[in-house]
Amino acid sequence: MLFKKMICSCLLMACIGVQTTVAFAQTDSKDTIPVPKEEKSVTHHSVTIAGKIINYTATAGALILRNELDEPIAFYGYTAYTKDGETDATKRPISFSYNGGPGSSSMWLHMGAMGPKRVVVNDPNDNAAAPYKVEDNQFSILDVSDIVMIDPVGTGLSKAVGKAKNKDFWSVDGDIKSVGGFIKQYINENDRWNSPKYLMGESYGTMRSAGVANYLQSSMGIVVNGIVLISSVLDLRTLLFLEGDDISYSMYLPTYAATAWYHNKVLNKPADLSVFLQDCRNFASGEYATALMKGINISDAEKEIVAGKLSAFTGLSKAYLLKANLRVTEPQFTQELLRDEHLTVGRLDSRYKGINQDPLSEFSDFDPQSSAISPAYIAAFTNYYYTELKVDKKLTYKISARSVPGFKWDWKHNDNGFGEVATPNTAVDLASAMSKNPGLKVLVQNGYYDLATPFFGSEYTADHMGLEKKIRANIEMKYYDAGHMMYINPVSGAAFKKDIAAFIKSTLTTK
């Protein structure tokens, strides 16, 4: 049940050598889904970023995605923002961006970070009902790159057509192939073959980016200039708290510590969070990991000592940690930390607090951060999409594929070697892409208070990809005093934008 909770909870807000293949369902003609015409709403706007006015064209709608045989397989939704007046495509970067889930539309990054408009929320507190505020997005990357927000099949306007079925796209490998296919088709139809190209995914979108980068490079001859991993998870094993596998407990511990520090549950709270977290990293990968490895063979005396140190880092009582056998899962931690106050802390962003209606429950059953910001994002985006971008209101934009009948994700990934028995890991895809293209750079953006994709797990994965040290140096880590969606916080949002802009400029090749 816990495994299902962890991998199926939407994060709101992944090849010549690979030989990834996806078979689309073969159906009788009577089962073929009619192919609609492409939809394209083109509007013109301006936005002020860093004091400069940028005129741009917005194109919102869907193209008809075709397979290798030029057969239509999907009505594929997207929103593109291109800066006006740019005549040399070789000097204008283009960034392809998406959220995760799997099953999430790109709405969150669209209206929180990438697009020219931004939803304003009362981070990290609750928000009142409508009306909601939308403003020019000072954190948009439109001043340095064109942007294409991609909505995978089942989200946004996207759906299977022709002989394809939605389920053909609802898998690790099917998703990689379809997103890669969309990117190739978009750059071909819009004459962007020679533009510098970037992938920017959040959460499960980082798993997708790793796979897509390798697929584009190995199967389509498209090399990207850089990859931005926002709230990253490439190896799902680091998140799942699987029975008999202790790795997740170590991966989560520094984020537990950051959360306890934020909520003043750390005794003799140190002033410097970064120093505190480095001490916790050392403990998590050293004494704590050693204790967990001993299993039942750990002595009572050692368990007492480790429980005491765990208590000092996490703010949980020593008695609770001993009852838990030194192993506390994420939903247990979010429910326990502020139990005495009848509060639970957020998963996507543990700075958030919500009312715990059942103080006796073992696990938290909702995410205060998601509850606080989702209505604002959904209402503001929907209004913007149909009024300012002028998309036909007869086309329903789906926030999540979980509202689509039959949605179920197939987690098998061909690269793992063990098929169905292995948890998916696209770090192997990224390692392949980086090793075959030694110039490929990766920016990883981590929120200290992100309990959905903890930063220590991101660091661990990067250090265990089997890369040569000179290639590992191409992965850059950045940290923010916020959570999974670090960009909704004004201070972190400004740093988020600054880091991406600097990354793009540093990775542009000059001839």
MARMI-943483 format. One record per residue (C-alpha): residue in one letter; y, x, z. Coordinates in Angstrom, 1 decimal. Each point is the difference from the previous one (the first is absolute). Layout:
<nodes>
(node "A", (Y, X, Z))
...
</nodes>
This chain:
<nodes>
(node "M", (0.0, 0.0, 0.0))
(node "L", (2.4, 2.8, 0.9))
(node "F", (-0.8, 1.8, -3.3))
(node "K", (0.9, -3.3, -1.9))
(node "K", (3.2, -0.4, 2.0))
(node "M", (1.2, 3.5, -0.7))
(node "I", (-0.7, 0.2, -3.8))
(node "C", (0.8, -3.7, -0.9))
(node "S", (3.3, -0.3, 1.9))
(node "C", (2.7, 0.1, -2.6))
(node "L", (2.4, 2.9, 0.6))
(node "L", (2.9, -2.0, -1.4))
(node "M", (1.8, 1.1, -0.5))
(node "A", (-10.5, 9.8, -8.5))
(node "C", (-4.7, 6.6, -9.8))
(node "I", (-1.7, 1.4, -2.9))
(node "G", (-1.8, 1.6, 2.9))
(node "V", (0.1, -3.3, 1.9))
(node "Q", (-1.2, -2.3, -2.8))
(node "T", (1.2, -3.1, 1.8))
(node "T", (-1.2, -3.1, -1.8))
(node "V", (0.7, -3.6, 0.7))
(node "A", (-2.0, -2.7, -1.7))
(node "F", (1.9, -3.2, -0.7))
(node "A", (-1.9, -3.2, 0.3))
(node "Q", (-1.6, -1.2, -3.2))
(node "T", (0.4, -3.8, -0.3))
(node "D", (-0.6, -2.8, -2.4))
(node "S", (3.0, -1.1, -2.0))
(node "K", (0.3, -3.1, 2.1))
(node "D", (0.6, 2.2, 3.1))
(node "T", (2.6, 2.1, -1.7))
(node "I", (3.4, -0.3, 1.7))
(node "P", (2.8, -0.8, -2.6))
(node "V", (2.3, 3.0, -0.6))
(node "P", (3.6, -1.0, 0.7))
(node "K", (3.0, 1.6, -1.8))
(node "E", (1.7, 2.9, 1.7))
(node "E", (2.9, -1.0, 2.3))
(node "K", (3.2, 2.1, 0.2))
(node "S", (3.2, -0.9, 1.7))
(node "V", (2.7, 2.6, -0.8))
(node "T", (3.2, 0.0, 2.1))
(node "H", (2.8, 2.5, 0.5))
(node "H", (1.5, 1.0, 3.3))
(node "S", (1.8, 2.7, 1.9))
(node "V", (-0.5, 1.5, 3.5))
(node "T", (2.0, 2.5, 2.0))
(node "I", (-2.1, 2.8, 1.5))
(node "A", (1.7, 2.9, 2.0))
(node "G", (3.3, -1.2, -1.3))
(node "K", (-0.9, 0.1, -3.7))
(node "I", (-0.4, -3.1, -2.2))
(node "I", (-3.2, -0.1, -1.9))
(node "N", (-0.4, -2.5, -2.9))
(node "Y", (-3.6, -0.9, -0.6))
(node "T", (-2.3, -2.4, -1.9))
(node "A", (-2.7, -1.9, 1.9))
(node "T", (-3.1, -1.2, -1.8))
(node "A", (-2.2, -2.4, 1.9))
(node "G", (-3.1, -1.7, -1.3))
(node "A", (-3.5, 1.0, -1.2))
(node "L", (-1.5, 1.8, -2.9))
(node "I", (-3.5, -0.6, -1.4))
(node "L", (-2.2, 2.9, 1.1))
(node "R", (-2.6, 1.0, -2.5))
(node "N", (-3.2, 1.9, 0.4))
(node "E", (-1.3, 2.9, -2.1))
(node "L", (-1.1, -2.5, -2.7))
(node "D", (3.5, -1.5, -0.1))
(node "E", (-1.4, -3.2, 1.6))
(node "P", (2.4, -1.8, 2.3))
(node "I", (-1.2, 0.2, 3.6))
(node "A", (2.9, -0.8, 2.3))
(node "F", (3.4, -1.6, 0.2))
(node "Y", (1.6, 2.9, 1.9))
(node "G", (3.1, -0.5, 2.0))
(node "Y", (2.8, 2.5, 0.6))
(node "T", (3.7, 0.5, 0.6))
(node "A", (1.7, 2.9, -1.7))
(node "Y", (3.4, 1.5, 0.8))
(node "T", (1.5, 2.4, -2.6))
(node "K", (3.4, 1.6, 0.2))
(node "D", (2.3, -0.8, -2.9))
(node "G", (1.5, 2.8, -2.1))
(node "E", (-3.0, 2.4, 0.2))
(node "T", (-0.8, 1.1, -3.5))
(node "D", (-2.3, 3.0, 0.6))
(node "A", (-3.3, -1.2, 1.6))
(node "T", (-1.1, 3.5, 0.7))
(node "K", (2.8, 0.3, 2.6))
(node "R", (-0.5, -3.4, 1.6))
(node "P", (-2.9, -0.3, 2.5))
(node "I", (-2.0, -3.2, 0.3))
(node "S", (-1.8, -1.0, 3.2))
(node "F", (-2.9, -2.5, 0.2))
(node "S", (-0.2, -1.6, 3.4))
(node "Y", (-2.2, -2.5, 1.8))
(node "N", (-1.1, -1.1, 3.4))
(node "G", (-3.6, -0.1, 1.3))
(node "G", (-2.1, -2.4, 2.0))
(node "P", (-2.1, 0.0, -2.1))
(node "G", (1.3, -3.3, -1.3))
(node "S", (3.7, 0.4, 0.8))
(node "S", (2.8, -0.5, -2.6))
(node "S", (2.7, 2.6, -0.4))
(node "M", (2.6, -2.2, 1.7))
(node "W", (0.3, 2.1, 3.2))
(node "L", (0.9, 3.3, -1.7))
(node "H", (1.9, -1.9, -2.7))
(node "M", (2.5, -1.6, 2.5))
(node "G", (-0.3, 2.6, 2.8))
(node "A", (0.3, 3.3, -1.7))
(node "M", (-0.2, 0.4, -3.8))
(node "G", (1.9, -2.8, -1.6))
(node "P", (3.8, -0.4, -0.3))
(node "K", (0.0, -2.8, 2.6))
(node "R", (-1.1, 0.2, 3.6))
(node "V", (-0.9, -2.6, 2.6))
(node "V", (1.8, 0.7, 3.3))
(node "V", (-2.1, -0.6, 3.1))
(node "N", (0.6, 0.5, 3.7))
(node "D", (-2.2, 3.0, 0.4))
(node "P", (-1.9, 0.2, 2.4))
(node "N", (0.6, -3.5, 1.3))
(node "D", (-0.6, -3.6, -1.0))
(node "N", (2.0, -1.7, -2.7))
(node "A", (1.5, -3.4, -0.1))
(node "A", (-0.7, -2.6, -2.6))
(node "A", (1.8, -0.2, -3.4))
(node "P", (2.5, 0.9, -1.4))
(node "Y", (-1.1, 3.6, -0.4))
(node "K", (2.3, 2.9, -1.1))
(node "V", (-0.6, 1.9, -3.2))
(node "E", (2.2, 3.0, -0.8))
(node "D", (0.3, 2.8, -2.5))
(node "N", (-2.7, 2.5, 0.9))
(node "Q", (1.4, 3.3, 0.9))
(node "F", (-3.5, 1.3, 0.3))
(node "S", (-1.1, -0.8, -3.5))
(node "I", (-1.1, 2.9, -2.2))
(node "L", (1.6, -1.6, -3.1))
(node "D", (2.7, 2.7, 0.0))
(node "V", (-2.7, 2.6, -0.6))
(node "S", (-2.8, -1.8, -1.8))
(node "D", (-0.8, -3.2, -1.9))
(node "I", (-2.4, -2.2, 1.9))
(node "V", (-2.9, -2.2, -0.9))
(node "M", (-1.4, -2.2, 2.8))
(node "I", (-3.6, -0.9, -0.8))
(node "D", (-1.8, -3.1, 1.3))
(node "P", (-3.8, 0.6, -0.4))
(node "V", (-2.2, -2.9, -1.1))
(node "G", (-0.1, -2.9, 2.5))
(node "T", (3.6, 0.8, 1.2))
(node "G", (3.4, -0.8, -1.5))
(node "L", (-0.5, -1.6, -3.4))
(node "S", (-3.1, 2.0, -0.7))
(node "K", (-3.4, -1.6, -0.9))
(node "A", (-3.0, 0.6, -2.2))
(node "V", (0.0, -1.5, -3.5))
(node "G", (-2.4, 0.0, -2.9))
(node "K", (-3.5, 0.9, 0.8))
(node "A", (1.0, 1.9, 3.2))
(node "K", (-0.3, -1.5, 3.5))
(node "N", (2.2, 0.7, 3.0))
(node "K", (-2.9, 1.6, 1.8))
(node "D", (-0.2, 2.6, -2.7))
(node "F", (3.2, 1.5, 1.4))
(node "W", (-0.7, -0.5, 3.7))
(node "S", (-1.7, 3.3, 0.7))
(node "V", (1.0, 3.5, 0.7))
(node "D", (-1.0, 1.2, -3.5))
(node "G", (1.0, -3.2, -1.9))
(node "D", (3.4, 0.2, 1.7))
(node "I", (0.5, 3.7, -0.9))
(node "K", (-0.9, -0.6, -3.6))
(node "S", (2.2, -3.1, -0.5))
(node "V", (3.0, 1.5, 1.7))
(node "G", (-0.5, 3.2, -2.1))
(node "G", (-0.3, -2.2, -3.1))
(node "F", (3.2, -1.8, 0.8))
(node "I", (1.9, 3.2, 0.5))
(node "K", (-1.2, 1.4, -3.4))
(node "Q", (0.8, -3.2, -1.8))
(node "Y", (3.4, -0.3, 1.6))
(node "I", (1.0, 3.6, -0.9))
(node "N", (-1.3, -0.5, -3.5))
(node "E", (1.8, -3.3, -0.6))
(node "N", (3.3, 1.3, 1.5))
(node "D", (0.0, 3.5, -1.6))
(node "R", (-0.3, 1.8, 3.3))
(node "W", (-2.8, 2.5, -0.9))
(node "N", (2.3, 3.0, 0.5))
(node "S", (1.7, -1.2, 3.2))
(node "P", (-0.7, 1.7, 3.3))
(node "K", (-2.4, -2.4, 1.8))
(node "Y", (-0.6, -0.8, 3.7))
(node "L", (-2.5, -2.2, 1.9))
(node "M", (1.3, -1.5, 3.3))
(node "G", (-2.5, -2.1, 2.0))
(node "E", (0.0, -1.3, 3.5))
(node "S", (-3.0, -0.4, 2.3))
(node "Y", (-3.0, -1.0, -2.2))
(node "G", (2.3, 0.9, -2.8))
(node "T", (-0.4, 3.6, 1.0))
(node "M", (-3.8, -0.2, -0.5))
(node "R", (0.9, -1.6, -3.4))
(node "S", (2.4, 2.8, -0.9))
(node "A", (-2.5, 2.7, 0.7))
(node "G", (-2.5, -1.7, -2.3))
(node "V", (2.5, -1.0, -2.7))
(node "A", (1.5, 3.6, -0.2))
(node "N", (-3.5, 1.4, -0.7))
(node "Y", (-0.9, -2.8, -2.4))
(node "L", (3.2, 0.4, -2.0))
(node "Q", (-0.4, 3.7, -0.1))
(node "S", (-3.7, 0.2, -0.9))
(node "S", (-0.5, -3.1, -2.1))
(node "M", (3.4, -0.7, -1.6))
(node "G", (1.7, 3.4, -0.3))
(node "I", (2.9, -1.1, 2.2))
(node "V", (1.1, 2.6, 2.6))
(node "V", (2.4, -1.3, 2.7))
(node "N", (2.8, 2.3, 1.3))
(node "G", (-0.5, -1.1, 3.6))
(node "I", (-1.6, -2.5, 2.4))
(node "V", (1.7, -1.6, 3.0))
(node "L", (-2.5, -1.3, 2.6))
(node "I", (1.7, -2.4, 2.4))
(node "S", (-1.9, -0.7, 3.2))
(node "S", (-3.0, 1.7, -1.4))
(node "V", (-3.8, -0.6, 0.3))
(node "L", (-2.3, 1.6, -2.6))
(node "D", (-3.2, 0.2, 2.1))
(node "L", (-0.7, -3.4, 1.5))
(node "R", (-2.4, 1.4, 2.5))
(node "T", (2.9, 1.4, 2.1))
(node "L", (1.1, -3.6, 0.7))
(node "L", (-3.1, -2.0, 0.7))
(node "F", (-1.4, 0.8, 3.5))
(node "L", (-3.5, -0.1, -1.4))
(node "E", (-2.9, -0.2, 2.5))
(node "G", (-1.2, 3.5, 0.8))
(node "D", (2.9, 1.7, -1.9))
(node "D", (2.8, 1.2, 2.4))
(node "I", (2.5, 1.3, -2.6))
(node "S", (2.3, -3.0, 0.2))
(node "Y", (0.6, 0.4, 3.7))
(node "S", (1.4, 3.5, -0.6))
(node "M", (2.0, -1.1, -3.0))
(node "Y", (1.8, -2.8, 1.9))
(node "L", (0.7, 1.8, 3.2))
(node "P", (3.4, 1.6, -1.0))
(node "T", (1.2, -3.4, -1.1))
(node "Y", (-1.1, -1.6, 3.2))
(node "A", (2.0, 2.7, 1.8))
(node "A", (3.1, -0.6, -2.2))
(node "T", (-0.3, -3.7, 0.8))
(node "A", (-0.3, 0.6, 3.8))
(node "W", (2.9, 2.4, -0.1))
(node "Y", (2.2, -2.6, -1.8))
(node "H", (-0.8, -2.8, 2.4))
(node "N", (0.5, 2.3, 3.1))
(node "K", (-3.6, 0.0, 1.1))
(node "V", (-0.2, 3.7, 0.2))
(node "L", (0.5, 1.5, 3.5))
(node "N", (2.6, 2.7, 0.1))
(node "K", (0.9, -0.9, -3.6))
(node "P", (1.0, 3.1, -1.9))
(node "A", (3.3, -0.1, -1.9))
(node "D", (-1.4, 1.5, -3.2))
(node "L", (-2.5, -2.3, -1.7))
(node "S", (-1.0, 2.7, -2.6))
(node "V", (-1.1, 2.4, 2.7))
(node "F", (-1.9, -2.7, 1.9))
(node "L", (-1.8, -1.0, -3.2))
(node "Q", (-0.9, 3.6, -0.8))
(node "D", (-1.6, 0.3, 3.4))
(node "C", (-1.9, -3.2, -0.7))
(node "R", (-1.1, 1.3, -3.4))
(node "N", (-1.4, 3.1, 1.7))
(node "F", (-1.8, -2.1, 2.6))
(node "A", (-1.3, -2.5, -2.6))
(node "S", (-1.6, 2.7, -2.2))
(node "G", (-1.1, 2.2, 2.9))
(node "E", (-1.0, -1.1, 3.4))
(node "Y", (-0.2, -3.7, -0.8))
(node "A", (-2.0, 0.4, -3.2))
(node "T", (-2.4, 2.3, 1.8))
(node "A", (-0.5, -2.6, 2.8))
(node "L", (-0.7, -2.7, -2.6))
(node "M", (-2.5, 2.2, -1.8))
(node "K", (-2.0, 0.4, 3.2))
(node "G", (-0.8, -3.7, 0.0))
(node "I", (-2.2, -1.0, 2.9))
(node "N", (-0.4, 3.7, 1.0))
(node "I", (3.6, 0.3, 1.3))
(node "S", (0.0, 0.5, 3.8))
(node "D", (1.7, -2.4, 2.4))
(node "A", (2.4, 2.7, 1.1))
(node "E", (1.1, 0.8, -3.6))
(node "K", (0.3, -3.6, -0.8))
(node "E", (2.4, -0.5, 3.0))
(node "I", (2.1, 2.9, -1.1))
(node "V", (0.2, -1.2, -3.6))
(node "A", (0.8, -3.5, 1.1))
(node "G", (2.9, 1.2, 2.1))
(node "K", (1.5, 1.9, -2.9))
(node "L", (-0.6, -3.0, -2.3))
(node "S", (1.9, -2.1, 2.5))
(node "A", (2.9, 2.4, 0.0))
(node "F", (0.3, -0.2, -3.8))
(node "T", (-0.7, -3.7, -0.5))
(node "G", (1.5, -1.8, 3.0))
(node "L", (-3.3, -1.8, 0.5))
(node "S", (-1.6, 0.2, 3.5))
(node "K", (-2.7, 2.5, 0.7))
(node "A", (-2.2, -2.8, 1.2))
(node "Y", (0.3, -1.8, -3.3))
(node "L", (-0.7, 3.1, -2.0))
(node "L", (-3.1, 0.7, 2.1))
(node "K", (-1.3, -3.5, -0.6))
(node "A", (0.7, 0.5, -3.7))
(node "N", (-2.1, 3.2, 0.1))
(node "L", (3.1, 1.9, -1.2))
(node "R", (0.0, -2.0, -3.2))
(node "V", (2.8, -2.6, -0.6))
(node "T", (0.3, -1.6, -3.4))
(node "E", (3.4, -1.0, -1.6))
(node "P", (-0.2, -3.7, 0.8))
(node "Q", (-1.0, 0.8, 3.6))
(node "F", (2.9, 2.4, 0.4))
(node "T", (2.6, -2.4, -1.4))
(node "Q", (-1.2, -2.7, 2.4))
(node "E", (-0.4, 2.2, 3.1))
(node "L", (3.2, 2.1, 0.0))
(node "L", (2.4, -2.8, 1.1))
(node "R", (-2.6, -2.5, 1.3))
(node "D", (1.7, -0.1, 3.4))
(node "E", (3.2, -1.2, -1.7))
(node "H", (-2.0, -2.6, -2.0))
(node "L", (1.0, 1.8, -3.2))
(node "T", (-1.9, 1.6, -2.9))
(node "V", (1.4, 2.8, -2.2))
(node "G", (0.0, 0.1, -3.8))
(node "R", (-2.6, 1.5, -2.2))
(node "L", (2.2, 0.7, -3.1))
(node "D", (2.7, 1.1, 2.3))
(node "S", (-0.7, 0.5, 3.7))
(node "R", (3.7, -0.1, 1.0))
(node "Y", (-0.3, -3.8, -0.5))
(node "K", (-1.1, -2.3, 2.9))
(node "G", (-1.4, -3.5, -0.1))
(node "I", (-1.1, -2.5, 2.6))
(node "N", (-3.6, 0.3, 1.1))
(node "Q", (-1.2, -3.6, 0.5))
(node "D", (-3.4, 1.1, 1.4))
(node "P", (0.4, 2.8, 2.5))
(node "L", (-3.7, 0.1, 0.5))
(node "S", (-0.9, 0.7, -3.6))
(node "E", (-1.4, 3.4, -1.0))
(node "F", (1.6, 0.2, -3.4))
(node "S", (3.4, -0.9, -1.4))
(node "D", (-0.2, -2.8, -2.5))
(node "F", (3.3, 0.3, -1.8))
(node "D", (2.5, 2.6, -1.1))
(node "P", (3.5, -0.5, 1.5))
(node "Q", (1.6, 2.1, -2.8))
(node "S", (-1.5, -2.1, -2.7))
(node "S", (1.0, -3.2, 1.7))
(node "A", (3.5, 1.3, 0.5))
(node "I", (0.9, 1.0, -3.6))
(node "S", (-2.3, -1.9, -2.3))
(node "P", (1.9, -3.3, -0.2))
(node "A", (3.2, 1.9, -0.8))
(node "Y", (-1.6, 2.1, -2.8))
(node "I", (-1.8, -2.9, -1.6))
(node "A", (3.0, -2.4, 0.0))
(node "A", (2.5, 2.7, -1.2))
(node "F", (-2.3, 1.4, -2.7))
(node "T", (-1.0, -3.4, -1.4))
(node "N", (3.6, -1.1, -0.2))
(node "Y", (1.0, 3.3, -1.7))
(node "Y", (-2.9, 0.0, -2.4))
(node "Y", (0.7, -3.4, -1.4))
(node "T", (3.8, -0.1, 0.2))
(node "E", (1.3, 3.5, -0.7))
(node "L", (-2.9, 1.2, -2.1))
(node "K", (-0.3, -3.4, -1.6))
(node "V", (-3.8, -0.1, -0.2))
(node "D", (-1.4, -3.4, -1.1))
(node "K", (-0.6, -2.1, 3.2))
(node "K", (-3.1, -1.4, -1.6))
(node "L", (-1.6, 3.5, 0.5))
(node "T", (-1.2, 0.2, 3.6))
(node "Y", (0.5, 3.4, 1.7))
(node "K", (-2.9, 0.7, 2.4))
(node "I", (0.9, 2.1, 3.0))
(node "S", (-3.6, 0.7, 0.7))
(node "A", (-3.3, -0.2, -1.9))
(node "R", (-1.5, -1.4, 3.2))
(node "S", (1.4, -3.4, -1.1))
(node "V", (-2.1, 0.2, -3.2))
(node "P", (-3.4, -1.7, 0.1))
(node "G", (-2.9, 2.4, 0.1))
(node "F", (2.0, 3.1, 1.0))
(node "K", (-2.4, 2.6, 1.3))
(node "W", (0.4, 3.8, -0.3))
(node "D", (-2.8, 2.2, -1.2))
(node "W", (0.4, 3.3, 2.0))
(node "K", (-2.4, 2.1, -2.0))
(node "H", (1.5, 3.1, -1.6))
(node "N", (-1.9, 2.0, -2.6))
(node "D", (1.2, 3.4, 1.2))
(node "N", (-1.5, -0.2, 3.4))
(node "G", (-3.5, 0.8, -1.3))
(node "F", (-1.7, -2.4, 2.5))
(node "G", (1.3, -3.3, -1.6))
(node "E", (-0.2, -3.0, 2.3))
(node "V", (-1.0, 1.9, 3.2))
(node "A", (3.1, 2.2, 0.0))
(node "T", (3.5, -1.0, 1.1))
(node "P", (2.5, 0.4, -2.9))
(node "N", (1.9, 3.3, -0.2))
(node "T", (2.4, 0.7, -2.8))
(node "A", (1.0, 3.3, 1.5))
(node "V", (-2.7, 1.4, -2.2))
(node "D", (1.9, -1.4, -3.0))
(node "L", (3.3, 1.5, 1.1))
(node "A", (-1.7, 3.4, 0.7))
(node "S", (-1.4, -0.1, -3.6))
(node "A", (3.4, -0.9, -1.5))
(node "M", (1.9, 2.7, 2.0))
(node "S", (-2.6, 2.7, -0.7))
(node "K", (0.0, -0.7, -3.7))
(node "N", (3.8, -0.2, -0.1))
(node "P", (1.2, 2.6, 2.5))
(node "G", (3.6, -1.0, -0.5))
(node "L", (-0.5, -3.5, 1.3))
(node "K", (2.0, -0.6, 3.2))
(node "V", (-0.6, -2.7, 2.6))
(node "L", (2.5, -1.4, 2.6))
(node "V", (-1.6, -1.8, 3.0))
(node "Q", (2.3, -2.3, 2.0))
(node "N", (-1.2, -0.9, 3.5))
(node "G", (1.3, -2.3, 2.7))
(node "Y", (-0.5, 1.2, 3.6))
(node "Y", (-0.6, -3.6, 1.1))
(node "D", (-2.4, -1.0, -2.7))
(node "L", (-3.3, -1.3, 1.4))
(node "A", (-1.3, -1.2, -3.4))
(node "T", (-0.1, 3.5, -1.6))
(node "P", (0.5, 2.6, 2.8))
(node "F", (1.8, 3.2, -0.9))
(node "F", (-2.6, 2.3, 1.6))
(node "G", (-2.7, -1.5, -2.3))
(node "S", (2.3, 0.7, -3.0))
(node "E", (0.3, 3.6, 1.2))
(node "Y", (-3.7, 0.4, 0.6))
(node "T", (-0.9, -1.3, -3.5))
(node "A", (2.4, 2.4, -1.7))
(node "D", (-1.5, 2.9, 1.9))
(node "H", (-3.6, -1.1, -0.9))
(node "M", (0.3, -0.4, -3.7))
(node "G", (-1.5, 3.3, -0.8))
(node "L", (3.1, 1.3, -1.8))
(node "E", (0.9, 3.6, -0.5))
(node "K", (2.8, 0.9, 2.5))
(node "K", (2.5, 0.4, -2.8))
(node "I", (-0.8, -3.5, -1.3))
(node "R", (0.1, -1.5, 3.5))
(node "A", (3.5, 1.4, 0.3))
(node "N", (1.0, -2.5, -2.7))
(node "I", (-0.4, -2.9, 2.5))
(node "E", (3.1, -0.5, 2.0))
(node "M", (0.1, -2.2, 3.2))
(node "K", (3.0, -1.9, 1.2))
(node "Y", (0.3, -2.0, 3.2))
(node "Y", (2.2, -3.0, 1.1))
(node "D", (0.8, -1.7, 3.3))
(node "A", (-1.3, -3.3, -1.3))
(node "G", (-3.3, -1.6, -1.0))
(node "H", (-2.0, -0.8, -3.1))
(node "M", (3.0, -1.4, -1.8))
(node "M", (2.3, 2.8, 1.2))
(node "Y", (2.7, -1.0, -2.6))
(node "I", (0.9, -3.2, 1.7))
(node "N", (1.7, 2.0, 2.8))
(node "P", (3.5, 1.1, -1.2))
(node "V", (-0.2, 3.5, 1.3))
(node "S", (-3.5, 0.6, -1.2))
(node "G", (0.7, -1.7, -3.3))
(node "A", (2.8, 2.4, -0.7))
(node "A", (-2.3, 3.0, 0.7))
(node "F", (-2.7, -1.7, -2.0))
(node "K", (2.2, -0.2, -3.1))
(node "K", (1.4, 3.5, 0.5))
(node "D", (-3.5, 1.5, 0.2))
(node "I", (-1.2, -1.8, -3.2))
(node "A", (3.1, 0.9, -1.9))
(node "A", (-0.3, 3.7, 1.0))
(node "F", (-3.7, -0.1, -0.9))
(node "I", (0.6, -1.4, -3.5))
(node "K", (2.8, 2.5, -0.7))
(node "S", (-2.2, 2.9, 1.2))
(node "T", (-3.0, -1.0, -2.3))
(node "L", (1.9, -0.5, -3.2))
(node "T", (-1.1, 2.6, -2.5))
(node "T", (2.7, 1.7, -2.1))
(node "K", (-0.6, 1.4, -3.5))
</nodes>
